[in-house]
Amino acid sequence: MSGLAPNGNLNTSSPVKRARFTGAMRLLRHADFERVYKQGRRHQAAHMVVFYLPRQQAGGLRIGLTVGKVLGGAIERNRVKRRLREAVRLHWPLVSLPVDVVINPRKSVLKVEFSELCNEVSRAFLVVEKSVEKRIT
């Protein structure tokens, strides 16, 4: 691997440590998704619907993504999942409440700018945090 950056210049910067989106941060089991859909609350946004449910167990926020076939073929769906994962990773809330969140994108997410998607994910996290904190206190 060469030391050249994509623009052709020499890359002299040190590697930046990135936050990871690990398995412990994700909803993985079908039963967890179903529980959030059936027992949780929802937040409607312009390009996605966010379902959330506070958990009794300790631990932090867990995220699940559902991208249905209505959004297009596998290439489009995978692109949407990659963009959503990156937006979630960049805007992971600092307050780590025990809550499960499922993000279900709408078809309009295919044409939205990434910055707008990031803003929407950030706003959704704020709504979830406020709602969960209100229920706890």
Secondary structure, 3 states (H helix, E strand, C coil): CCCECCCCCECCCCCCCCCCCCHHHECCCHHHHHHHHHHCEEEECCCEEEEEEECCCCCCCEEEECCCHHHCCHHHHHHHHHHHHHHHHHCCCCCCCCEEEEEEECHHHHCCCHHHHHHHHHHHHHHHHHHHHHHHC
